[in-house]
Amino acid sequence: MTPDVTVTVIVHNDAERLPRAVESVRRQTHANIEIVISDDHSTDDTPAVARRLAAQDGRIRVLRMPENSGGCSAPRNRALEIARAPYLMFLDSDDELPPDAVALLLAAHREQEIDFAMGAVQRIRVDSGRRSTWMPHLVAERRTVHGIESEPRLLFEHLSTSKMYARAFLDRHGLRFPEGIHYEDQLFSAQAYCLARSFTIIPEPVYRWYIAPYAVSDAASISNQRHRLTNVRDRIHVQHLIDDFLAESGHAALREDKDHKFLKHDFRMYAGDLPYRDETWLTSFAELMNPYLATLAPGAYERLPRAERVVLQLVRDLRLPEAQLAARGLGHGVAPRQVTTDAEGRTYWGDRVPDSDRARRELDVTDLELDTRPFPSAQFRHEITDLTRGPGASLDLTVRTYDPALRLPVGPHRAILLLAPGRRRLRVPFRLSPVSPGIFEGHVHLDLATAALPLQGFAGTRHPVLRLEHRSLTHTGLLLAPLFFPPFTAQVAYRSGTAPHRVTVEPEGHGPGRLQVRWEPVGVTARVIRPVARKVARPRVRRAARLVASALR
């Protein structure tokens, strides 16, 4: 019997996770499927695992590449050549399909003639288990789109794995994955969107994408290897290919939308990493990126938040240390250290009025209303300038607050450092005193042993924030830490009677670079109390858990 759908599972040296991926296809509620395991010439136990899986299920076929291609395209294309079904899907070996993914997408194809169907992607972080939906605003509503021009924002959803394609559509246009390059999904998806006469979007999850953001560099996905300059080069190369395709296929009108997607998604990922890069890397990055940035539609820049436009312009102007400074806290309302006002009252990022018209346009932060916005949403910049370990689990911090719009009156101000490892916050009051116009400084003694943890203990990571109080109003903002300092760990027996915890203080190591505190229960708390507490559902059982905790202490 001819299968309705062929699901290709591509794999390379992933013997451990391949069975999970294949099992997610085997347990699909729509059973008339073909499963092609396309092995990109693995050198571990993957071939043996693939053969064993095929022996267990007659729907599985194994395809092995004669040599490693170094990417996803070739194993997908070879599998496409032998696929027997009229509809095709693709799955990576480290991901999964929800049980009804095939049934849902196939139903969309059978309702009407479309070129592909797509659904929601569920992202799962392997370090925390946290789940979220990829680009949820794009898939929230079920609909059929007739031509990408009617919804160009869909260019942001560039994954090939969230879709089921009609084989006739791919063959009609000779549409295959580009080989020999990375970020092949972006080009393939852009082509599919533009060539499709119609496609259907469903809101149900059809793909589970496992994210390992802190994987070691050799094991990290291509997207998580942004520290490599070859990664930057590959991403820009694919953008050029997409631009050429848009021009040649009569879709040049999409260029601004595609450029906006590049700035908002692709460049934005690199921007968040800039504070962690050294001078040599930054210089090479700018040399690679700036020629391409110069080709983008001006309207694509204008659609970005001001803070992102500032980072882009500082990179284009080769003001790279300042670009690093602007990139810290990007998206979190963190103020610049300093702003400058010209004779017409326009306010600019940094310590001088920009020289060029373009720089003045992009670095103009007047629209942020730094001097007039309500105090709770005002923009300040809080930085830890010195950090010293004290006795036990304590540390002494020197905190500097930048107030570039001079919102705070001259004089000392009450501030509170807040940290919440449980429901009850640890509050450490201190005083911020003026050191120069718009700059305040204070000293905090933070003793982590004074935190009030839940009786069942606490396992997790928290980041202190800084709260300012002014005229009965409060403002809470991020507290940026030194990007690099030696972590320290202490074992704490809490005064509240909670069993011991191992507490680690370290730099966040990514994103804005906050001070990071990690708690790990040890001893009885980890072995007995927390497993009991996780199963607690009723007040009576909660009281019993407290009695057990008390007896064990």
VENKAHU-V73612 format. One record per run of one state. SS is the DSSP state (alpha for helix, beta for strand, coil for the rest). FROM is the first residue (numbers start at 0). LEN is the number of residues. If there is no record, write none. Layout:
ss->[SS SS]
from->[FROM FROM]
len->[LEN LEN]
//
This chain:
ss->[coil beta coil alpha coil beta coil alpha coil beta coil alpha coil beta coil beta coil alpha coil beta coil beta coil alpha coil beta coil alpha coil beta alpha coil alpha coil beta coil alpha coil alpha coil alpha coil alpha coil alpha coil alpha coil alpha coil beta coil beta coil alpha coil beta coil alpha coil alpha coil beta coil beta coil beta coil beta coil beta alpha coil beta coil beta coil beta coil beta coil beta coil beta coil alpha coil alpha coil]
from->[0 4 11 14 26 32 39 45 56 59 64 72 82 86 92 95 96 100 111 115 125 130 134 135 139 142 145 147 156 162 166 172 183 195 198 211 221 224 228 248 251 276 278 293 297 302 305 316 319 327 338 341 346 349 356 362 363 364 365 368 374 377 380 389 393 402 412 419 425 436 438 447 450 459 462 464 470 472 480 487 492 500 507 513 521 523 534 538 552]
len->[4 7 3 12 6 7 6 11 3 5 8 10 4 6 3 1 4 11 4 10 5 4 1 4 3 3 2 9 6 4 6 11 12 3 13 10 3 4 20 3 25 2 15 4 5 3 11 3 8 11 3 5 3 7 6 1 1 1 3 6 3 3 9 4 9 10 7 6 11 2 9 3 9 3 2 6 2 8 7 5 8 7 6 8 2 11 4 14 1]
//
